Amino acid sequence: MRKLVSPSEAVARIKDAAVVTVSSSSALGCPDLVLKALGDRFRAEGHPRGITTLHPIAAGDMYGVKGMDWIAQDGLLARVLAGSYPSGSSNLPMPGIWKMIVEDRVAAYNVPSGILFDMHREAAARRPGVLTKVGMDTFADPVREGCAMNARGAADPIVKRVDFDGETWLHFPNIQPDVCILRATTADENGNLTYEHEGAYLGGLEQAIAARNNRGLVIAQVSRLTAAGSLRPHDVRVPGHLVDLIVLDPDQRQTTETPYDPAISGQIMRPWSSFTLAEHGVEKIIARRAAMELRKGQTANLGFGISAMVPRILLEEGHPEAVTWAIEQGAVGGMPLTGFAFGCASNAWGYIPSPQQFIYFQGAGFDMSFLSFLEIDVEGNVNVSKLGKKPYLTAGCGGFVDITAHARKIVFSGWFEAGADVRIGAGGLTVATPGKFCKMVEKVEHVTFSGSRARATGQEVLYITERCVIRSTDRGLVATEIMPGIDPARDIVGASQGRVTVAENATTMPLSLLAEGPMGWQP
């Protein structure tokens, strides 16, 4: 059988009402040319109609790789389940997929990424769906939103609570994919796939198996084709018997705004001196306090935002390899990247598929996680997944829920107030102008992390801001450490309208956090 086809020939085989699973993480591994062809076919023919798409991590970005926006069309897309969605700056136009969601034109769900990978595995093995405690008492729980992002989603539930062996669990029934669209670097004539220029393997293998076990169609987009038998067998990540069609795109980007960086895919190792240090400022001070929780030899996970600066803190202190970093896209070790390359790492020690990384996360094999927050409420709940006024400023939950469900220790980092003018002086930080609003609220808009469940299960949780370190207690949010220069009564209790109190034995954080040079951290 001839496997090499044009993009239009590949998508011509996708039927009405198909369930299509897409392997991608923003622009990292995104099969953008195939998704474009699918959108083009619908505009020309009106088919396929009413498809469901599954995206364990987002497909596409807002910076040149449209991804799922190619298929964000009325009539084409009926239902979408995604761990995350394209997100970006507020001065960019809202992506088409977000317009469909907020206008209730598609049944939409934000499902934790690890659970979506689990759903593929369970469907492939013909087991009765995912039984998990990941997401309990969060927006993923049917006692709250049950993952639904709009009214259409809520009208067609995808999760329920069940009792099993004397305990309550979340049950996600199987959704069996009919089509898998994935991306690799090289395919041979038999469809064997290698990933030598990719920054991650993601979940392409598991998604292909799920489609194949349903007698489905597997389409692989690659940048080059080689002769049959020329690939080293140990390099093949998806074997050819799982692949039906191959589409060539020699211009596919490695990740967002990155055509190709050999350090991201492990072809070279960068000197540590080549990495940019975190810019001196308030966010660096927050990241420094977070880094103080680490010890040599630990393994830690980290998320987007201020938390992503923590590895650069260790680099500046002269200990870039003191801690092993593990990120959800699959890189282990090395230096996790920031900005547009977030989700990738340079100098990684190894890469494992995302589904296996999430098994590690869900079972809490790591020592601690560094994550950011949009808002925190008096119960200690954290929201990172929903911002009603500008929904596309957040990508959704991604792997956040999987990571925090059983983590032994979680360090959340963020600003106490949004838009505050906080200045660095010799004696500490000064709040020159209050912010537009406080991020310590009475009730979060979306419960991405449950503070009450964390207290019940004994998780250690810190909330680090530029003003204080906060802990969630049965008495509410309590500041246990104060930043030098901060007036606790005015800048903490007053600014939060009393939602954060100050412990009687609160300590002062070290002035070394404010230093222009290294702060003297030792692993």
Long-range contacts (C-beta under 8 A, 24 or more apart in sequence): 3-187, 3-189, 3-190, 3-191, 3-240, 3-243, 3-244, 3-245, 3-246, 4-189, 4-225, 4-245, 4-246, 4-247, 4-248, 5-245, 5-246, 5-247, 6-247, 7-33, 7-34, 7-36, 7-37, 7-247, 8-37, 8-40, 8-41, 9-245, 10-34, 10-37, 10-219, 10-245, 10-247, 11-37, 11-38, 11-41, 11-219, 12-41, 13-217, 13-245, 14-38, 14-48, 14-51, 14-179, 14-217, 15-48, 15-178, 16-47, 16-48, 16-49, 16-50, 16-51, 17-48, 17-49, 17-50, 17-51, 17-52, 17-78, 18-48, 18-51, 18-52, 18-178, 18-179, 19-51, 19-52, 19-53, 19-54, 19-175, 19-176, 19-177, 19-178, 19-179, 20-51, 20-52, 20-53, 20-54, 20-177, 20-178, 20-179, 20-180, 20-181, 21-53, 21-54, 21-55, 21-120, 21-177, 21-179, 21-180, 21-181, 21-207, 21-210, 21-211, 22-53, 22-54, 22-55, 22-59, 22-68, 22-180, 22-181, 22-182, 22-207, 23-56, 23-180, 23-181, 23-182, 23-183, 23-202, 23-203, 23-204, 23-207, 24-55, 24-57, 24-58, 24-59, 24-60, 24-67, 24-183, 24-202, 25-57, 25-58, 25-200, 25-202, 25-329, 25-343, 25-354, 26-57, 26-58, 26-59, 26-60, 26-61, 26-65, 26-67, 26-84, 26-86, 26-255, 26-256, 26-343, 27-60, 27-61, 27-63, 27-64, 27-65, 27-67, 27-253, 27-255, 27-256, 27-257, 27-258, 28-198, 28-199, 28-200, 28-202, 28-254, 28-255, 28-256, 28-329, 28-343, 28-344, 29-182, 29-183, 29-198, 29-199, 29-200, 29-202, 29-204, 30-59, 30-60, 30-65, 30-67, 30-183, 30-252, 30-253, 31-59, 31-181, 31-182, 31-183, 31-219, 31-220, 31-221, 31-247, 32-60, 32-65, 32-66, 32-67, 32-70, 32-221, 32-249, 32-252, 33-221, 33-247, 33-249, 33-252, 34-181, 34-219, 34-221, 34-247, 35-59, 35-60, 35-66, 35-67, 35-68, 35-70, 35-71, 35-181, 36-66, 36-70, 37-247, 38-70, 38-71, 38-76, 39-70, 39-71, 39-73, 39-76, 40-70, 42-71, 42-73, 42-75, 42-76, 43-73, 46-75, 48-76, 49-75, 49-76, 49-78, 50-75, 50-76, 50-78, 51-76, 51-77, 51-78, 52-78, 52-79, 52-80, 52-81, 52-175, 53-77, 53-79, 53-80, 53-81, 53-82, 54-81, 54-82, 54-116, 54-119, 54-120, 54-175, 54-177, 54-207, 55-80, 55-81, 55-82, 55-83, 55-84, 55-116, 56-82, 56-83, 56-113, 56-116, 56-117, 56-120, 56-202, 56-203, 56-207, 56-354, 57-82, 57-83, 57-84, 57-113, 57-202, 57-328, 57-329, 57-354, 57-398, 57-399, 58-82, 58-83, 58-84, 58-85, 58-86, 58-87, 58-395, 58-396, 58-398, 59-86, 60-86, 60-95, 61-86, 61-88, 61-256, 61-340, 62-86, 62-87, 62-88, 62-89, 62-92, 62-95, 62-392, 63-88, 63-256, 63-257, 63-340, 64-253, 64-256, 64-257, 65-253, 65-256, 68-97, 69-95, 69-96, 69-97, 72-96, 72-97, 72-99, 72-100, 72-106, 74-100, 74-105, 77-106, 78-106, 78-107, 79-106, 79-107, 79-108, 79-109, 79-156, 80-106, 80-107, 80-108, 80-109, 81-109, 81-111, 81-116, 81-147, 81-158, 81-175, 82-108, 82-109, 82-110, 82-111, 82-116, 82-396, 83-110, 83-111, 83-112, 83-113, 83-116, 83-396, 83-397, 83-398, 83-399, 84-110, 84-113, 84-395, 84-396, 84-397, 84-398, 85-110, 85-392, 85-395, 85-396, 86-392, 86-395, 87-392, 87-393, 87-394, 87-395, 87-396, 88-392, 88-393, 89-393, 90-390, 90-393, 94-391, 94-392, 95-392, 98-391, 98-392, 101-149, 101-150, 101-391, 102-150, 102-391, 104-150, 104-151, 104-152, 105-152, 106-150, 106-152, 107-150, 107-152, 107-153, 107-155, 107-156, 108-148, 108-149, 108-150, 108-152, 108-153, 109-147, 109-148, 109-149, 109-153, 109-158, 110-139, 110-140, 110-147, 110-149, 110-385, 110-396, 110-397, 111-140, 111-147, 111-158, 111-172, 112-140, 112-397, 112-398, 112-399, 112-400, 112-401, 112-402, 113-328, 113-354, 113-358, 113-397, 113-398, 113-399, 113-402, 114-328, 114-355, 114-358, 114-359, 114-361, 114-362, 114-399, 114-401, 114-402, 115-140, 115-172, 115-401, 115-402, 117-203, 117-206, 117-354, 117-355, 117-358, 118-172, 118-355, 118-358, 119-172, 119-174, 119-175, 120-177, 120-203, 120-206, 120-207, 120-209, 120-210, 120-355, 121-206, 121-210, 121-355, 122-174, 123-174, 123-175, 123-176, 123-177, 123-210, 123-213, 123-214, 124-206, 124-209, 124-210, 124-213, 124-214, 125-213, 126-213, 127-174, 128-173, 128-174, 129-171, 129-172, 129-173, 129-174, 130-170, 130-171, 130-172, 131-162, 131-164, 131-169, 131-170, 131-171, 132-169, 132-170, 132-172, 132-362, 133-169, 133-170, 133-405, 133-406, 134-170, 134-362, 134-401, 134-402, 134-405, 134-406, 135-159, 135-170, 135-401, 135-405, 136-168, 136-170, 136-405, 136-450, 136-453, 137-447, 137-450, 137-452, 137-453, 138-401, 138-447, 138-448, 138-449, 138-450, 139-385, 139-386, 139-397, 139-446, 139-447, 139-448, 140-170, 140-397, 140-401, 141-170, 142-170, 144-447, 145-446, 176-210, 176-214, 177-207, 177-210, 177-211, 177-214, 177-216, 178-211, 178-214, 178-216, 178-217, 179-211, 179-216, 179-217, 179-218, 179-219, 180-204, 180-207, 180-208, 180-210, 180-211, 180-212, 180-216, 180-217, 180-218, 180-219, 181-219, 181-221, 182-207, 182-208, 182-218, 182-219, 182-220, 182-221, 182-238, 183-220, 183-221, 183-222, 183-252, 184-220, 184-221, 184-222, 184-237, 184-238, 185-222, 185-223, 185-224, 186-222, 186-223, 186-224, 186-225, 186-226, 186-231, 187-220, 187-222, 187-224, 187-225, 187-226, 187-240, 187-243, 187-246, 188-225, 188-226, 188-227, 188-228, 188-229, 188-230, 188-231, 188-240, 189-225, 189-226, 189-227, 189-228, 190-228, 190-240, 191-220, 191-239, 191-240, 191-241, 191-242, 191-243, 191-244, 191-246, 192-231, 192-236, 192-238, 192-239, 192-240, 192-243, 193-220, 193-222, 193-236, 193-237, 193-238, 193-239, 193-240, 193-243, 194-231, 194-232, 194-235, 194-236, 194-237, 195-237, 195-265, 196-235, 196-265, 196-267, 197-223, 197-254, 197-260, 197-265, 197-267, 198-254, 198-265, 199-254, 199-255, 199-264, 199-265, 199-329, 199-331, 199-341, 199-343, 199-344, 199-345, 200-329, 200-330, 200-331, 200-343, 200-344, 200-351, 200-354, 201-237, 201-330, 201-351, 201-352, 201-353, 201-354, 202-329, 202-330, 202-353, 202-354, 203-353, 203-354, 203-355, 204-237, 204-238, 205-237, 205-238, 205-242, 205-353, 206-353, 206-355, 208-238, 208-242, 208-243, 209-242, 212-242, 217-244, 217-245, 218-242, 218-243, 218-244, 218-245, 219-244, 219-245, 219-246, 219-247, 220-245, 220-246, 220-247, 221-246, 221-247, 221-248, 221-249, 221-252, 222-246, 222-247, 222-248, 222-249, 223-248, 223-249, 223-250, 223-251, 223-252, 224-248, 224-250, 255-340, 255-341, 255-343, 255-344, 256-340, 256-341, 257-340, 258-340, 258-341, 261-341, 261-346, 263-346, 263-347, 264-337, 264-341, 264-344, 264-345, 264-346, 266-348, 266-351, 269-346, 269-347, 270-335, 270-346, 270-347, 272-315, 272-320, 272-335, 275-312, 275-315, 275-320, 275-335, 275-346, 276-312, 277-312, 277-315, 277-316, 278-309, 278-312, 278-313, 278-316, 280-424, 280-516, 281-424, 282-415, 282-422, 282-424, 282-429, 282-466, 283-309, 283-466, 284-309, 284-313, 285-424, 285-429, 285-466, 285-483, 285-513, 285-514, 286-413, 286-414, 286-415, 286-464, 286-465, 286-466, 287-312, 287-313, 287-413, 288-313, 288-513, 288-519, 288-521, 289-464, 289-469, 289-481, 289-509, 289-513, 290-370, 290-411, 290-413, 290-464, 291-317, 291-521, 292-521, 293-368, 293-409, 293-411, 293-462, 294-322, 294-323, 294-368, 294-523, 295-523, 296-322, 296-323, 296-523, 297-322, 297-323, 297-523, 298-323, 298-324, 298-367, 298-368, 299-323, 299-324, 299-325, 299-326, 299-365, 299-366, 299-367, 300-324, 300-325, 300-326, 300-366, 300-367, 300-368, 300-369, 300-370, 301-325, 301-326, 301-327, 301-328, 301-361, 301-366, 301-368, 301-369, 301-370, 301-403, 301-407, 302-327, 302-336, 302-369, 302-370, 302-371, 303-369, 303-370, 303-371, 303-372, 303-384, 303-398, 303-400, 303-403, 304-342, 304-372, 304-395, 305-372, 305-413, 305-414, 306-372, 306-413, 306-414, 307-370, 307-371, 307-372, 307-411, 307-413, 308-336, 308-338, 308-342, 309-338, 310-370, 311-335, 311-336, 312-338, 313-521, 314-521, 314-523, 316-518, 317-518, 317-519, 317-520, 317-521, 317-522, 318-518, 319-521, 319-522, 319-523, 322-523, 323-523, 324-349, 326-357, 326-360, 326-361, 326-366, 327-357, 328-354, 328-357, 328-358, 328-361, 328-398, 328-399, 328-402, 328-403, 329-354, 329-357, 330-354, 330-356, 330-357, 358-399, 358-402, 361-399, 361-402, 361-403, 361-407, 362-402, 362-405, 362-406, 363-406, 364-405, 364-406, 364-407, 364-408, 366-407, 367-408, 367-409, 368-407, 368-408, 368-409, 368-410, 368-411, 369-403, 369-404, 369-407, 369-409, 369-410, 369-411, 370-411, 370-413, 371-400, 371-403, 371-404, 371-410, 371-411, 371-412, 371-413, 372-412, 372-413, 372-414, 373-412, 373-413, 373-414, 373-439, 373-463, 374-414, 374-439, 375-439, 375-440, 375-441, 375-444, 375-445, 376-412, 376-439, 376-440, 376-441, 376-444, 376-463, 376-470, 376-477, 377-440, 377-441, 377-442, 377-443, 377-444, 377-451, 377-499, 378-440, 378-441, 378-442, 378-443, 378-476, 378-477, 378-499, 379-451, 379-452, 379-472, 380-451, 380-452, 380-454, 380-455, 380-461, 380-463, 380-472, 380-477, 381-443, 381-444, 381-447, 381-448, 381-449, 381-450, 381-451, 381-452, 382-412, 382-444, 382-447, 382-448, 382-449, 382-451, 383-444, 383-445, 383-446, 383-447, 383-448, 384-448, 384-449, 385-446, 385-448, 386-445, 386-446, 386-448, 387-445, 388-445, 397-448, 400-448, 400-449, 401-448, 401-449, 404-448, 404-449, 404-454, 406-457, 406-459, 407-459, 408-459, 408-460, 409-459, 409-460, 409-461, 409-462, 410-449, 410-454, 410-459, 410-460, 410-461, 410-462, 411-462, 411-464, 412-449, 412-461, 412-462, 412-463, 412-464, 413-464, 413-465, 414-439, 414-463, 414-464, 414-465, 415-439, 415-465, 415-466, 416-440, 416-465, 416-466, 416-467, 416-468, 416-491, 416-492, 416-495, 416-496, 417-495, 422-466, 424-514, 425-485, 427-484, 427-485, 427-511, 428-483, 428-484, 428-485, 428-486, 428-511, 428-514, 429-466, 429-467, 429-483, 429-484, 429-485, 429-486, 429-514, 430-485, 431-467, 431-486, 431-487, 431-490, 431-491, 431-495, 434-495, 435-495, 438-495, 438-496, 438-497, 438-499, 439-465, 440-470, 440-477, 440-496, 440-499, 440-500, 441-499, 442-499, 467-491, 467-492, 467-495, 468-492, 468-500, 468-502, 468-506, 469-509, 470-500, 475-501, 476-500, 476-501, 477-501, 478-502, 478-503, 479-503, 479-506, 480-505, 480-506, 480-507, 481-506, 481-507, 481-508, 481-509, 482-506, 482-507, 482-508, 482-509, 483-508, 483-509, 483-513, 484-508, 484-509, 484-511, 484-514
